[in-house]
């Protein structure tokens, strides 16, 4: 500020007098960089567009494996007790559809044996749920996906299990005499299954049917390391997302990384952590986390009219500098999931807001993911309503062709090097505090310009290059709610 001058060292700020008198702290120094300590993340993830699938509600491709209690397929409000017969064969049959959409990565919520529709209460970690198919079906799905250039990531639920998991059943029968007693967090015995709010044993979110696993115990860690090895060697999966990753021991996460990277050096390890995750992202645990802070930054700007483009810029930059660059480039960016309201529901059905947010998702660094049905703006409130069945009949009749085409255009933006780039400059060419404009610069000087009009009134915007995506733009005017992406 003016003539003021300060020096910043490892231990804080110093005045010129401190420097002159030799009162110096330590400089920021890396004495030596050993190659084994450098954080390396899978390069393929930077170019991947993910599609998250909740298998039970995506597509019923094989009615022969349907449970007796399956309900007729239909697009309507659902609950977690409903079963509709979605399975792995259904996903296989829709691979051409996903490839045409531009998808290059599948993230499947749990597919292993479980009594529930959501499968987060695992019974057998080494068996495909019979309602989804079998191990051969899984092998075919991965192979056929790979043949189409699509990677596959599964969901590992290692924080807790289901109450039908055999080790838990053995403990409930034998108590401290069970060889599995230390696999769980039992605080007093005898205890019965029931609400865990009294602390008798720990469980996920106090759910009595989801006892918490003790990943501090070596036998538990070894069991799951062997299980993940089985998934990789048997099915050739490309990644693993760890559910409730912030409650699993750091020791297990480090051992998991060492094992998976030895088996498959470009294997993608993703943690479900909703907050700042630096303790897990030093290069010895996860490659990335689900980037919910990014989704929160988007929501705050679009749903709080008092927020300005400067607020959004600050939130985005905070997101970009939170972790190491190589981590940021593979962060799992999302706007909704099986745990949140659907994106179109968040907007109150406003497709302008829906597309503006998607435009930002697909032009930010990281690895973007859309939840199944986003390409047709599927409705749905909080869990379980966000898990509705895909309306395939209506899709095939062309009822969603227009909205799907616009989503495809946004997905195609990821082929632009500038869309994936970390280099972003927010412009201030518009007087409105709610017209967002930024330029992305990529390899070999490639550039993208993005303009999003959240001001509530139309604004003049002159194009400078070739338009790649436009909504609400005509004759140099971007209407309220409009979005424009152009190659400069």
C-alpha positions in Angstrom: 0.0 0.0 0.0 1.8 3.1 -1.2 5.4 3.0 0.0 4.8 0.2 2.6 7.1 -2.8 2.2 7.0 -6.1 4.1 8.7 -9.5 3.8 6.9 -12.7 4.3 8.8 -15.7 5.7 7.9 -19.1 7.1 7.3 -17.7 10.5 5.3 -14.7 9.4 5.8 -11.1 8.3 9.0 -9.0 8.8 9.7 -5.3 8.3 12.7 -4.0 6.2 14.4 -3.2 9.5 14.1 -6.8 10.6 15.7 -7.9 7.3 18.4 -5.2 7.5 19.3 -6.3 11.1 19.4 -9.9 10.2 16.3 -10.9 12.2 15.1 -13.3 9.6 12.8 -16.3 9.9 13.2 -19.3 7.7 12.6 -19.0 4.0 10.1 -21.4 2.4 12.4 -24.3 1.6 12.2 -27.8 0.3 15.6 -29.2 1.2 15.2 -32.2 -1.2 12.4 -33.6 -3.2 12.5 -37.4 -3.3 10.5 -38.8 -6.2 8.6 -41.3 -4.1 7.2 -38.4 -2.0 5.8 -36.5 -4.9 2.0 -36.5 -5.2 1.2 -38.2 -8.5 -2.5 -38.4 -9.6 -3.9 -40.3 -12.6 -3.7 -38.3 -15.8 -6.7 -39.9 -17.4 -9.0 -38.5 -14.7 -8.3 -34.9 -15.8 -10.1 -35.6 -19.1 -12.9 -37.8 -17.8 -16.6 -36.9 -17.7 -18.2 -39.0 -15.0 -21.8 -40.3 -14.9 -22.9 -41.5 -11.5 -25.4 -44.4 -11.5 -27.6 -45.7 -8.8 -28.0 -49.2 -10.3 -31.3 -50.1 -8.8 -33.1 -47.2 -10.5 -31.1 -46.8 -13.8 -32.4 -49.6 -16.1 -33.9 -53.1 -15.7 -32.0 -55.1 -18.3 -32.7 -58.6 -17.0 -36.1 -59.4 -15.4 -35.0 -62.9 -14.6 -32.9 -61.7 -11.6 -35.7 -59.5 -10.3 -36.7 -60.1 -6.7 -40.4 -61.2 -6.2 -41.2 -57.8 -4.6 -40.1 -55.7 -7.6 -42.6 -52.9 -8.5 -43.5 -51.8 -12.0 -40.9 -49.4 -13.5 -42.1 -45.8 -13.4 -41.0 -42.2 -13.2 -42.4 -41.0 -9.9 -41.6 -40.4 -6.2 -39.9 -43.4 -4.6 -38.6 -44.5 -1.2 -35.7 -46.6 0.0 -38.0 -49.6 0.5 -39.0 -49.8 -3.1 -37.3 -52.1 -5.6 -37.7 -51.7 -9.4 -35.2 -54.2 -10.8 -32.4 -52.0 -12.1 -29.3 -54.1 -12.7 -25.9 -54.4 -14.4 -27.3 -55.8 -17.6 -29.4 -52.6 -17.8 -26.2 -50.5 -17.6 -24.6 -52.7 -20.2 -27.5 -52.1 -22.6 -27.2 -48.4 -22.1 -23.5 -48.1 -22.8 -24.1 -46.9 -26.4 -26.4 -44.2 -25.0 -23.8 -43.1 -22.5 -21.0 -43.1 -25.1 -23.2 -40.9 -27.4 -23.8 -38.6 -24.5 -20.0 -38.1 -24.2 -19.5 -40.0 -20.9 -16.0 -41.5 -20.3 -16.3 -42.6 -16.7 -18.9 -44.5 -14.7 -19.2 -44.2 -11.0 -21.5 -47.0 -9.7 -22.9 -46.8 -6.1 -22.5 -50.1 -4.3 -23.1 -53.3 -6.3 -22.2 -55.9 -3.7 -24.7 -58.1 -1.9 -27.0 -56.2 0.4 -30.7 -56.4 1.5 -31.4 -52.7 0.7 -32.0 -50.8 -2.5 -29.1 -48.5 -1.9 -26.6 -51.3 -0.9 -24.7 -49.2 1.6 -25.3 -52.0 4.2 -23.1 -54.6 2.7 -23.6 -58.3 3.4 -20.8 -59.8 1.3 -18.0 -57.6 0.0 -16.9 -60.2 -2.6 -20.3 -61.0 -4.2 -22.3 -59.1 -6.7 -25.8 -58.6 -5.4 -28.0 -61.3 -7.1 -30.6 -58.6 -8.0 -27.9 -56.9 -10.0 -26.5 -60.0 -11.7 -23.4 -62.0 -11.0 -19.6 -61.8 -11.3 -19.6 -62.7 -15.0 -22.1 -59.8 -15.7 -19.8 -57.4 -13.9 -16.8 -58.6 -15.9 -18.8 -58.1 -19.1 -19.9 -54.6 -18.0 -16.3 -53.5 -17.4 -14.9 -55.0 -20.6 -17.7 -53.5 -22.8 -17.2 -50.1 -21.1 -13.5 -50.2 -21.7 -14.1 -51.1 -25.3 -16.0 -47.9 -25.6 -13.4 -45.8 -23.8 -15.3 -45.6 -20.6 -13.6 -46.2 -17.2 -15.4 -47.8 -14.2 -15.2 -46.8 -10.6 -16.9 -48.8 -7.8 -18.1 -47.8 -4.3 -16.3 -49.3 -1.3 -18.2 -49.1 2.0 -15.5 -49.8 4.5 -16.6 -47.5 7.3 -19.5 -49.8 8.2 -21.2 -52.9 7.1 -24.7 -54.3 7.1 -26.2 -56.3 10.0 -26.1 -59.4 7.9 -22.4 -59.3 7.4 -21.2 -62.7 8.7 -18.5 -61.4 11.1 -21.1 -59.2 12.7 -23.6 -62.0 13.1 -20.8 -64.1 14.7 -20.1 -61.4 17.2 -23.8 -61.0 18.0 -23.9 -64.8 18.7 -20.6 -65.3 20.5 -19.7 -61.9 21.9 -16.1 -61.5 23.1 -15.4 -65.1 22.2 -15.9 -64.3 18.5 -12.7 -64.0 16.5 -14.3 -60.9 14.9 -15.1 -59.1 18.1 -12.3 -56.5 17.6 -13.6 -55.9 14.0 -16.2 -53.6 15.5 -16.5 -50.8 18.0 -18.4 -52.4 20.8 -18.3 -50.4 24.0 -20.1 -52.8 26.4 -21.2 -56.4 26.4 -23.7 -57.9 26.4 -25.5 -55.7 24.0 -28.3 -56.2 21.6 -29.0 -54.7 18.2 -31.0 -51.5 18.4 -30.6 -47.8 18.5 -26.9 -46.9 19.2 -27.5 -43.5 20.6 -26.8 -45.0 24.1 -23.3 -45.9 22.9 -23.6 -49.6 23.3 -21.7 -49.9 20.0 -20.8 -47.4 17.3 -22.7 -47.4 14.0 -23.0 -45.2 10.9 -25.2 -42.2 11.8 -26.6 -44.2 14.8 -28.2 -46.6 12.4 -28.6 -49.9 14.2 -28.3 -52.0 11.0 -25.0 -50.4 10.0 -22.4 -51.3 12.7 -19.1 -49.4 12.3 -16.0 -51.3 11.3 -12.7 -50.8 13.2 -10.2 -50.0 10.5 -7.6 -49.5 13.3 -7.6 -53.3 13.6 -5.0 -55.0 11.3 -7.3 -58.0 10.5 -10.0 -55.6 9.2 -7.5 -53.7 7.1 -6.1 -56.9 5.7 -9.5 -58.2 4.9 -10.4 -55.1 2.9 -7.1 -54.8 1.2 -7.5 -58.4 0.0 -11.1 -57.5 -1.1 -10.0 -54.5 -3.2 -7.2 -56.6 -4.7 -9.9 -59.1 -5.7 -12.0 -56.3 -7.4 -9.0 -55.0 -9.3 -7.6 -58.4 -10.4 -11.0 -60.0 -11.2 -12.9 -57.1 -12.7 -10.2 -54.7 -13.9 -11.9 -51.7 -12.3 -10.2 -48.3 -12.7 -11.1 -46.6 -9.5 -12.6 -46.8 -6.0 -14.7 -44.3 -4.1 -14.6 -44.7 -0.4 -17.8 -44.0 1.5 -17.6 -41.9 4.7 -13.9 -41.7 4.0 -13.2 -39.2 6.8 -14.2 -41.8 9.5 -11.8 -44.5 8.2 -8.3 -44.7 9.7 -5.5 -42.9 7.9 -3.3 -46.0 8.3 -5.8 -48.0 6.2 -6.0 -45.3 3.6 -2.2 -45.2 3.3 -2.0 -49.0 3.0 -4.8 -49.0 0.4 -2.9 -46.5 -1.7 0.3 -48.5 -1.6 -1.4 -51.7 -2.6 -3.6 -50.3 -5.4 -0.9 -48.2 -7.0 1.4 -51.3 -7.1 -1.4 -53.3 -8.8 -2.4 -50.5 -11.1 -0.3 -47.3 -11.1 -3.1 -45.1 -12.6 -5.8 -46.4 -10.3 -8.1 -43.6 -9.0 -8.7 -43.4 -5.3 -11.6 -41.0 -4.4 -12.8 -40.2 -0.8 -16.2 -39.0 0.2 -15.2 -36.1 2.3 -17.5 -33.1 2.3 -15.2 -30.6 4.0 -11.6 -29.4 3.7 -9.7 -32.7 3.1 -6.0 -31.7 3.1 -5.1 -34.3 5.8 -6.1 -37.0 3.2 -4.5 -35.4 0.1 -0.8 -35.2 0.8 -0.1 -37.8 -1.8 0.0 -40.9 0.4 -3.8 -41.5 0.7 -6.4 -40.4 -1.8 -6.0 -38.9 -5.2 -9.0 -36.6 -4.7 -12.2 -36.1 -2.9 -15.8 -35.4 -3.9 -15.7 -31.6 -4.3 -18.7 -30.6 -2.3 -17.2 -27.2 -1.4 -17.2 -26.4 -5.1 -21.0 -27.2 -5.3 -21.5 -25.1 -2.2 -19.8 -22.1 -3.8 -22.1 -22.4 -6.9 -25.2 -22.7 -4.8 -24.3 -19.7 -2.7 -24.0 -17.4 -5.7 -27.0 -18.6 -7.6 -29.5 -18.9 -4.7 -28.4 -15.8 -2.7 -29.1 -12.7 -4.8 -27.1 -10.5 -2.6 -23.9 -12.3 -3.6 -21.8 -10.6 -6.3 -19.5 -11.9 -9.0 -16.6 -10.9 -6.8 -17.9 -13.3 -4.1 -18.1 -16.1 -6.6 -14.6 -15.3 -7.9 -13.2 -15.4 -4.4 -15.0 -18.7 -3.7 -13.7 -20.3 -6.9 -10.1 -19.2 -6.3 -10.3 -20.5 -2.7 -11.4 -23.8 -4.2 -8.5 -23.8 -6.7 -5.8 -23.1 -4.2 -7.0 -25.4 -1.4 -5.0 -28.4 -2.5 -1.9 -29.2 -4.7 -2.4 -28.5 -8.3 -2.2 -32.1 -9.3 -5.0 -32.9 -6.8 -7.2 -30.0 -8.0 -6.9 -31.3 -11.6 -8.6 -34.6 -10.6 -11.1 -33.4 -8.0 -14.5 -35.0 -8.4 -16.6 -31.9 -9.2 -20.4 -32.3 -8.8 -23.5 -30.3 -8.3 -25.7 -33.1 -7.0 -25.6 -36.8 -6.1 -27.5 -39.7 -4.5 -27.1 -37.8 -1.2 -28.6 -34.4 -2.3 -31.5 -32.8 -3.9 -31.5 -33.1 -7.7 -29.9 -30.1 -9.4 -33.2 -29.1 -11.2 -35.0 -29.4 -7.9 -32.5 -27.1 -6.3 -33.3 -24.5 -8.9 -37.0 -24.8 -8.4 -37.4 -26.1 -11.9 -35.6 -23.2 -13.5 -33.8 -24.5 -16.5 -31.8 -21.3 -16.9 -30.2 -21.7 -13.5 -29.7 -25.4 -14.2 -27.8 -24.7 -17.4 -25.8 -21.8 -16.0 -24.5 -24.0 -13.2 -23.7 -26.9 -15.6 -21.8 -24.4 -17.9 -19.6 -23.6 -14.9 -19.2 -27.2 -13.9 -17.9 -28.2 -17.4 -15.5 -25.2 -17.7 -13.7 -25.6 -14.3 -10.6 -27.6 -13.5 -11.2 -31.0 -12.1 -13.2 -34.0 -13.2 -16.9 -33.2 -13.7 -19.6 -35.6 -12.8 -23.3 -35.6 -13.6 -25.8 -37.8 -11.7 -27.8 -40.2 -13.9 -30.8 -38.4 -15.5 -29.2 -34.9 -15.3 -29.1 -35.0 -19.1 -33.0 -34.9 -19.0 -33.3 -32.8 -15.8 -34.8 -35.5 -13.7 -36.8 -34.1 -10.8 -36.3 -35.2 -7.2 -35.9 -33.8 -3.7 -33.7 -35.1 -0.9 -32.8 -38.7 -0.4 -34.6 -41.0 -1.3 -36.6 -38.9 -3.8 -33.4 -38.1 -5.7 -33.2 -41.8 -6.7 -36.1 -42.1 -9.1 -36.3 -44.5 -12.0 -35.0 -43.3 -15.4 -38.0 -42.7 -17.8 -36.6 -44.7 -20.7 -39.9 -44.9 -22.6 -40.2 -41.1 -22.6 -36.5 -40.7 -23.5 -36.8 -43.1 -26.5 -39.9 -41.2 -27.6 -37.8 -38.1 -27.9 -39.5 -36.1 -25.1 -36.2 -34.9 -23.7 -34.3 -34.5 -27.0 -33.9 -30.7 -26.7 -32.5 -30.6 -23.2 -30.3 -33.7 -23.8 -28.8 -32.0 -26.8 -27.8 -28.9 -24.7 -26.2 -31.1 -22.0 -24.3 -32.9 -24.8 -22.9 -29.6 -26.0 -21.7 -28.8 -22.5 -20.1 -32.2 -22.1 -18.3 -31.8 -25.5 -16.7 -28.7 -24.1 -14.3 -31.0 -22.1 -12.6 -31.7 -25.4 -11.3 -28.1 -25.3 -7.9 -28.0 -23.5 -8.9 -24.6 -22.1 -12.0 -26.0 -20.4 -9.8 -28.4 -18.3 -7.1 -25.8 -17.6 -6.2 -24.3 -14.2 -5.6 -20.9 -15.8 -8.7 -18.8 -15.2 -9.1 -15.0 -15.4 -12.3 -13.3 -14.1 -13.1 -10.3 -16.3 -14.9 -7.1 -15.2 -16.3 -6.0 -18.5 -19.9 -5.7 -17.3 -21.1 -3.1 -14.8 -23.6 -5.6 -13.2 -22.4 -7.4 -10.1 -24.4 -10.4 -11.2 -23.0 -11.0 -14.7 -20.1 -13.5 -14.4 -17.4 -13.5 -17.1 -14.2 -15.5 -17.1 -11.6 -16.6 -19.6 -9.9 -20.0 -19.5 -6.5 -20.4 -21.2 -5.2 -23.8 -22.1 -2.4 -25.5 -24.0 -0.9 -23.8 -27.0 -2.8 -20.6 -26.4 -6.3 -22.1 -26.6 -8.9 -19.9 -24.9 -12.5 -20.1 -23.8 -14.7 -17.3 -22.8 -17.7 -17.9 -20.5 -20.5 -15.4 -19.7 -23.3 -16.2 -17.3 -26.1 -13.6 -16.8 -27.5 -13.9 -13.3 -28.5 -10.3 -13.1 -32.2 -10.6 -13.7 -32.1 -8.4 -16.8 -30.7 -8.6 -20.3 -27.2 -7.4 -21.0 -25.1 -6.6 -24.1 -22.4 -9.2 -24.9 -20.4 -9.1 -28.2 -19.0 -12.4 -29.3 -15.3 -12.5 -30.1 -14.9 -16.0 -31.5 -16.8 -19.1 -32.4 -19.8 -19.9 -30.1 -19.7 -23.5 -28.6 -22.7 -23.2 -26.4 -25.4 -20.5 -26.1 -28.7 -20.3 -24.2 -30.7 -17.1 -24.3 -28.3 -15.3 -26.6 -29.3 -13.5 -29.8 -28.1 -10.5 -31.7 -25.5 -9.5 -29.2 -27.9 -9.6 -26.2 -27.7 -12.2 -23.4 -31.0 -12.4 -21.7 -31.5 -12.8 -18.0 -30.6 -16.4 -17.1 -28.6 -16.8 -20.3 -25.3 -18.5 -20.8 -22.6 -18.2 -23.5 -19.4 -20.1 -24.1 -17.2 -19.3 -27.0 -13.8 -20.3 -28.3 -11.5 -17.2 -28.7 
